[in-house]
Amino acid sequence: MRRIVILGGGMTGLALAFLRNQNPAPGDDIVVLEEGPQAGGSIRTLHEEGLVLEAGPHTLRTTAAAERLISGLDLTDEVLVADRRAPRWIVRGGRARKVIPGPAGLLTTAIPFGARFRALGEPFVAPRPADLADESVHDFFSRRFGPGLARYVAQPLVSGVRADDPKTLSTRSAFPELWEAEARTGSVLRSLLKAPNPPGPRFRPRTVSFRSGLASLTERLAARSQRAGVRVELNAEILAIEGPFEGDDDGIWKVQIADGTVYPADTLVSTLDATEFASLLETRLPRSASRVSAMAYSRLAVVLQAFRPERPTDAPRGFGVLVPRGEGFRSLGVLYLSSLFPDRVPEGVALTTSFFGGALDPSLPDLTEGDLLKLAETEVRRLHPEIGPRVHGRVLKWPAALPRLPVGHHATLDLLAQDLAEINAGSERPRLVVTGSWRDGVGLGERIARAEELAPTL
């Protein structure tokens, strides 16, 4: 019997348990330990007053692995697909301006004319120095595209989507496709425009959710896994991890939780936050523990609002709006969920989600719920004066929403890889596997793809 203990019952942990259990070795025993009262991690769907509200991630940008998982869970009929042509918006000069996805976005009026002209000259900018191992997103965009694009594209993208600071966020770790594009030809635009088409059918990602919200995915994962014999233990706060022990019939690892229960494990999989992972396994990670434990997380306040506009044309349309700093708004961005998935919204209702805090405004989530609701409503009305009366409001706070990946984060991961290689040396199956948003990508589609990759190796 091989005992596999997965630490964390979020998307990665649940998907990994489910996928591993699809083709288990004889006698596999799989346990998922989740410290909270429900599985799903940051995915949390609320059903209030006939509304479907997302308190955590709002959409799933699919990968091929995510599409396979949705099909395998028989959720295909529940999928809602956002219009890929739905416009994005960026605030400049106090009003929202449409952004065209892809390289054509350089032509949008969201970017000042001079900045657009400078950005189009990117192919003629000298390649980065050979000894430059990493740089911040702000420096990367400034160097390659100019300061205008750094302000009106990179900054709102980083703060609004990742809740981070573009002057400290690693380009190499957070946007590896851009970093690698420059490395291939010396120009990001040249590489993207001349990228060869891969052989076979082209996969086209979709932005999706489900009729009853994103929690449908994690709830189905947990239910199907448990029905097939996987144990998902809730309220399982991890106190200590002992091991690795060599040749111990009682397990290579021993995981103790708060109620005193000890779970033996032959393979231990961590999907935990970086700081919690490092504190539990510090002595086993001589090279990487100090750097991993120093990683920071952004705080966020999420304000969910429902309005009743008099006319359909008064409701926000598109994906949502990002707001550069210096435009007179405190919101990092506002998402228009009723425009993305109108089929699950009551007729005549417009839903918005405003995000506050992040690395650039870290104290804002300390405001009271009433003050956050007032601020969110005021700023939504600045963008959409005819949106109508607010009929519902909800505030949720995330003290550790998203990992902040500093410049040089790749070096931390290299040191961790060395520690893991030492722990797993000489073993046919890995003793310790580490994944998570701070190591393998923050998107839900990326998390599912990583789970699919890891499942057969356990």
C-alpha positions, 0 to 999 in steps of 0.5 A: 500500500502506498500512502499519499497525503496531500496538504491543502484542499484547494483546487490543486489538492482536490484535482491531484487527488481525483486525477491520481485516483483515476488510475491508482496503483493497487492499494493506494491510500489517498488523504487530503488534509484541509485546515478549513471547514470546507474544501475549495481553498480560495474558490468560494461561491455565495448564493444570496437573494437569488444571486450567484456571487464569487468571493474568490476567483471569478472565472476559469481560463481553461487549459487543455487539462482543465477542459479534460477535467470538466468533461471527466466530472460531467460538468460540460452542460453546466459550463457558461462561456464568456464572450471572447470579444468582450471588451476590456477597459482601462481608465485614463483621464477619468474615463474608461477606454476600450483595450484590444487584446493582443499586439493590436492593443498598442493602438488603443486610446487607453494608451497616450499617442506618444506612448503608442508610438514608442511601444511600436518601436519595440523591435528596434530596442536592443536585447537585454544584456546577457548577464541580466537574470531577471528584472521587475515588470516595470523595468521590463516594460519601460525598457522594451516598450517605454514608460507610457506602456509601463504605466497604462498597461503593466501597472494596472495589469499587475495591480489589478490582476495580481494585486502586486507592485510592478516595481518589485514583481518578477517578469521572469516568474510572473510573465515567463512567456514575455521573458522567453519571447525576448530571449528567442529573438531579442524582441517581444513583438517579433517573437509573438508575431512570428511564433510558429503554429504548433502541429495538430489542432490548435487549442483555444482557451476559454474563459468559463464559469458554471451555472451555480458558480465556480464552486461547482467544480471543487464540490464535484471534485470532492464528492467524486473523489470521496465516493471513489475512496479518497478521504478529504479531512476538513478542519485538519490544521497541521501542527507538525511534520516528522520525517523523512524516515528511511525504510520505516514501515509506519511511513516516510512521513508522519503528519500530525493535525490539531486533534492529535491524529497522525497520518503516515505518508509514503509520499507527501504533497504540499499545496500550502502557502509558501510561508506555512510550507517553509515553517513546517519543513524548515529543517528539511530545506537547508538551501531554500527555507529562509527565502521561501519563508520570507515570501509575502502575500497581498491583502485584498478586500472584495466588494460584491454589488448588485444594481438595478439599472433602468435600461439595459444600456445603462449596465456595464458591459465587457470583462471589466476595467483596470485602473492605473494609480494616479487616476483618482480611484482607489479600486484596483479594478472592477469586474462585470460578472453580469456582462460575462455570464448573463444567463445566471443573473436575474433580469434587470440586475447588474453585478460588479466586483471591486477589488481594493488593497494589494501591494500598492494600497495595503492598508485599504482592507482595514476599512470597515465593511460599511466604508468599503461598500460606500467607496466601491459604490461611489467609484462604480457610479463614477464609471457608470452614472446611470447604473441605478440603485444598489440592491445588494452589497457584500464585502469579503477580506482575504488576508493572504490573497495572492503570492508576491513573486519578487525579482530573483524568485527563480533563484528561490525555486532553483534552491528549492529544487535542489532541496527536493532532489536531495530528499527524493534521491534514491526513491522510485516515487517522490517522497516530497512534492511541492506545488502551489500558486507561488511555484507553478502559476496562479491561474486555476487552469494552470493549477489543474494542468500542474495537477494532471502532470503530477498525478501519475508521478506520485 
